[in-house]
Amino acid sequence: MTSNWLEKLNGYVPILRSRWWTGLLGLSLMANLLVAGAVIGHAIHPERYENGGRASFAQLVPRKFFMDLPGPRRKELMQNLRNSRDEMKNLRAGFQVTALKLADALDAENYDAAIVKTVIDNFTTGSESLAGRGGAVVEDLISKLTPDERKQLAAAIRDKENHTKN
């Protein structure tokens, strides 16, 4: 008199006869959950991934500012940033050279704190540093903004700071 629980479900649960369909449905479910998680994560922390972790002038000028500009004006201002892209890439590549110089200065037989300080100062300041050149790019961008665009940039920066605090 004992009946199998599978026999009771026979009329209610569809039985997939192929392992391929079962695998395909499982993969589809995983992909949907992955996309849903990415959308929810972006909704919770929209500004978190804005700069991709790289130090650059882009940290001073939020993307939202450019997204709010009209198309032709955005292209005009972005062209100036694109023109400096190769120079910024070369400065980023110079990080390795500077790191090796610092390692050599630290590992020298006659350690000299002045040489270490000079290497670090050259890395952090001056027009040939990433921060120095990035600052010059931002100054150039700001000099081309209208008064209304400067106010819009200030609002975008404040908005970004409020999002990162919360």
N, C-alpha and C positions, 0 to 999 in steps of 0.2 A: 503494500500500500504506500510505501514511501516513493515519492516521485522526485525525479531530478529537478533541481531549480532551473536548469537550462531549458527543460521542457516547458516549464511554466512561462518563461520569457519568450518562447519561440514565436509567438504571434505579435509581440510588442517591440522587440529589438531587431533591427535589420542585421543580417549576418553577411559580412563581407567575405566573399569566396576567394578573393585574390589577395595575396600578401602585398602585391604592388599597390593596390588601392589603399590598404591599411597604412603602408609606409608613406604614400603620397599625402594622405590625410594628416598623418602625424607631422610631416614636414610643413604642410600648409598651416597647421595650428601653431607650430613653433615660429614660423615667419610672421604670422599675424600678431602673436604676442610680442615679438621683438619690435615690430613697427609700432604697436600700441605703447610699449614701454618707452621708446624713443620720443614719441609725440608727447606723452605725459611728462617725461623728464624735461623736455624743452619748454613745456608750458609752465613747469614749476620754476625752472632756473633759465630764463631766456638769454640773459646776458653772460652767463657763465663761460660759454665757449666762444665768445666773440673774437678774441685775439689769437686763439690757437696756441697760447703759451709762449709766443715770441715777444721779446722786448723790441718795441719799435715806436715810431711816431703815432701809430694807429691807436696806441693806448690813450693818447690825448684827444683824438678825434673819433667819437663813436660812430659806428656804421649807421645808426639810426639817423644821424644828421644827414648823411648822404642819401639815405632812402627817402627822406622827406623833401629833398630838393627836386625841382622839375628835371626831366630827363636831359635836355640840352645843357643846362647849367651843371648838373652832376657830371656829365661826360667831360665838360671843360675843366672842372676842378680835379677830377680823377686822372686826367691826362698828366697833370703836373706830378701827381703821386706816382704814376706809372713810369714817368721819365726818370725818377730817382730810384726805381726798383733795383736796377743792376748795381748801382753804387752801394745800396744798403745790403745787397746780397754779398758783395765783396767785403764789406765791413764785418758782416756776420762770419764770413769765412776767415777773416783775420783773427777771430777769437782763438782759434787753435794756435796760431803763430804766437799770439800774446801769452797764451797759457804755457807754451814751451819756453818762451823767454823767462817767464816767472819761475818755472821749474828749474831752468838753468841757473838763475840768480839765487834761488834758494839752496841749490845743491853745490854751489861753487866752493872751492877750497877756502877761499878768503871771502866769507860771507860779508856783504856790504848792504846794510839796511837802506842806504841811499839809492842803490841800484834797484832794489825791490820796490821802493816807493816810487821811483821814476817809471818803472814798468806799469805799476798799478795806476799811477796818475795818467799816463798815456792811454791806458785802457778806458778810464772813466771820464776824462775831460778832454776838451779840445775839439777842433773841427773834424778831426779824423776818427773820433770815437763814434760809436753807434748812436749814443745819446746826443752828442753834439751835432751830428749830421741830421739826425731825426728832428732835433729842435729847429734846425735851419729850414727843414722841409715844412714843418708846421708853421713857422713864422712866415714863410713864403705863401702858404695856403691862406693864412689869416689875412695877409695884406691884400689878397685878391677878393675878399668877401665884402659884400655890401653891409651897411649897418644892420639891416634886418636879418641877414644871414649870420652875422656875429651874435645877435641875440638868440637866434635859433640854435646856434652851436652851443652857446652857454646853457640854454635850456636842456639840450641833449646831454651835455656833460653832467648837469645836476641830476637829470633823470637817471642816467647810468649809475651815478654814485648812490642814489636812493635805492636802486634795485640791488646793488651789491651789499648795502647795509642790511637789507631785509632779507 
